[in-house]
Amino acid sequence: MHTLKTLLIATTITLISYTATHAQAKPINTKADFDAGRAKIDSLDAQMIKTIGEREQIVREIGIYKAKNHIAPLQPARFQQVVDKAKEAGKKVGLSAEFIEKLMNAIHDESLKLEEPAAMHNE
């Protein structure tokens, strides 16, 4: 299940990023087009994993700061802002609010897991 969540997060971030920054996809009419499409997906997947890794490193650093300053890992108002922004971005690229909310909840759950050990380590 954890791997599925990670895959879902990576796929969604790729879709949002790619759709927001690239022109409409070209129709796939040939085997070469098909292979090129798969190569693009592989490249985007690698970018997503790298981006998620970078994001999670920042989450760890924020967790350390929160622990040192006695700030609770869970910040509901901040999370709601993140979800609202993500829903707006998702709407612009044709993604449902329900999907974005599930995605952001999965990311948030993982982030809280990363912050909690940081908090315990620095108490």
Protein Blocks (a to p, Z undefined) as FASTA:
>chain_A
ZZmmmmmmmmmmmmmmmmmmpccddddfbfklmmmmmmmmmmmmmmmmmmmmmmmmmmmm
mmmmmmmnopafbafklmmmmmmmmmmmmmmnopafklmmmmmmmmmmmmmmmmmmmmmm
mZZ
